[in-house]
Amino acid sequence: MLRWYKIDNAQFLKDEGITEHKFGGKTICLTWFEDQLHAFSRKCPHAGAPLKNGWCERGKVICPFHRHEFDLVTGKGNPTQHDFIHIYPVKEEENAYYVGIEKGFWQSFLGSKSN
């Protein structure tokens, strides 16, 4: 089950490159590419590089360490990489942007106990 978190000042992130943000105890990266907001894992799965230090081109986020490339829509790495990053859903409602974060097991469990 997803929980949606509002992204404060999302429009102002357009010129900021890749930035890190914390939602529900999870730190993720946000970036605008071709007028679309994207949310994804904060670390490269290859060597743990912080993707906030990378850049975007051709619809992909590029890792700053070894230049691994990941699709901003699917999260898939190039075929020879055999890896991927997690992509988080983003939605726009009433001029505000939200990112969907999967509830952890204990969050879901404790939430259902209090209902």
HELIX and SHEET records of a PDB file:
HELIX    1   1 ALA A   10  LEU A   13  5                                   4    
HELIX    2   2 LEU A   51  ASN A   53  5                                   3    
HELIX    3   3 PHE A  105  LYS A  113  1                                   9    
SHEET    1   A 3 LEU A   2  ILE A   7  0                                        
SHEET    2   A 3 ALA A  96  GLU A 102 -1                                        
SHEET    3   A 3 VAL A  90  GLU A  93 -1                                        
SHEET    1   B 4 THR A  19  PHE A  23  0                                        
SHEET    2   B 4 LYS A  26  PHE A  33 -1                                        
SHEET    3   B 4 GLN A  36  PHE A  40 -1                                        
SHEET    4   B 4 ILE A  87  TYR A  88 -1                                        
SHEET    1   C 3 TRP A  55  GLU A  57  0                                        
SHEET    2   C 3 LYS A  60  ILE A  62 -1                                        
SHEET    3   C 3 GLU A  69  ASP A  71 -1                                        
END                                                                             
